[in-house]
């Protein structure tokens, strides 16, 4: 899946997550787990949610069953919930490598993904639409983190798509 828009969007997602994690690592250690009054109770909870959701969609793209996906997400989410920001970065890096291996094996971004969901039944998705969803979901939650940082008296880091383009 080289040189297509969906992969480029995923490249942006990885870049933005790396920027955010690098920024968080430079802040006082308490910031990562500090309780705030927001959609999530801490920045660490946001990053774990984002990580778990990315796993969910990768497993869906790979054709895993709903129940196998839930088991895999819970297993990996439990590991991540005990992780420091440095350890979580390793989990994120490993997951992005899994995505890139999947993309290398699935060159057609317009391929149809069919999955069964207990509530929604049989679902058909275009692979590139799922990739765009992963990226959009990440953008939304990186915005949550920026708001939470401001609540704690810290600055965010610019991760808008255009900044990614400036660096390309």
N, C-alpha and C positions, 0 to 999 in steps of 0.2 A: 504494500500500500504506500509506495514511495510517491512523493511529489503530488499529493492531492490535498484538497482543502481540509478534509476531515482530520488527516494526520497532522497537518500544520496547526489546526486548532488544538489537537492533543499536545503537540509540542509546546504550545502556549500554556496549556494547563500545567504541564510539568515545570516549565520555567517559572510561572507565577507561584506555584506551591514552593519551589526552591527559594525564590525571593522572600516569600513570607517566612519560611522556616529560618533562613539565614538572619533575617531581621529579628525574629523572636529570640534567637540564640544570643544576640547582642544586648538584649534588654535584661534588667534585673530578673533573677531566677523566679521570683515570686509571681511575676506577671503571667506565666504560662498556666499555673493552676489556681490563681487567685479567683475567688468567687465574685461574680458580678451579677447585677440585675439585668439580664438580657434574655434573648431567645434560648441560649445555652447558659449554663451556670459558670463555665470557664472556657478559656481559649482552648485548653487541652481537649475539652469535650467536643468543640467544633471540629478540631483537626481529626479526632478519632472518628467522628461521624462522617466526615468527608472521606477518610480512608476506607471506612466500612462500606460506604455507598459506592465508591469506585470499585471495590471488590465485587459488590453485588452486580454491577453492570458488566464487568469483565466476565464473571461467571455466566451471566445471561448470554453474552455474545458468544461464549465458548460452547453454549448448548447444555450447560449443567441444568439439572432439574431444580425446581423451586426449593425442594427440601434439602438437596445437596448444597445449594447455594446458601441457604439459611445456616446450615451447619458450618460451612466454611467461613462465612462472615462472622459468626459467633466465636469460632475458634480464634480467628485472627484479631477480632476486636478485643477479646479478652487479653491477648498478648499485648496489644497496643495500649490498652488502658493502664497497664503497669509501666509503660515505657517513659523514659525521660525524653525531652525534645531531641536530644542527639540520637537516641535509639529509634524514635519515631521517624526521623529523617532516613534512617537505614530501611525501615519498613516501606516508606514512600518510594525510595529509590528502587527497592526490589519490586514493588508493585508496578512502577512505570516500566521496568524492564520486562515484566510479564506482558504488559500491554504491547510493547514494541515487538516482542516475540510473536504475539497473536497477530499483530498487523503484518509481520513478515510472512506469516502462513496464510493470511487472508487478504489477498491483493485487491479484491473487488469491493470497493466501499459501498456499492449499490446492492450488495448481496442481501437477501431477505433472511432475517433471524426470526425463527418461530419458537415460541415458548409457551408453556402452560402456567397459568397463575391461578391459585385457588379462588380468588375473588373475581378476577377479570376474564378468566377462561383462556381460550387460545388467543395469543397475541402475535401479531406480525409487525416487525420493525425493520427498517432499512438500517444497515450497519452504520452508515455515516450519521443518521439521525441519533442513534444511541451515543455515538462519540460526541456529537454536539451537545447532547443532554449532559453527559459527564462534565464537559467543559463549562456549560452554563451553570450547572449545580455548584461547581467549584467556585466560579466567579461570585455567585450569590453568597456563599459562606465565607469567602475571603473578605467580602464586604462586612459580614457580621464581625469578623475578627478585628477589622479596622475600627468599627464602632466600639467594640469592647476595649481596644487599646486606648481610644480617646477617653473612655470612662475612667480608665486607670491613669490618666495623665500622660500617656505616651503617644507618640506619633505612629501612624501606619506607614506602610511602604507602598509606593505606586506599583500596581500590578495590572493596570489597564492594558488591553490588547495592544494599543498603539505603542506602549513602552517596549513590549516584546518586539514589535516591528522595527522600532528604532535600533534595537540591538542586533537584529538579523542582518 
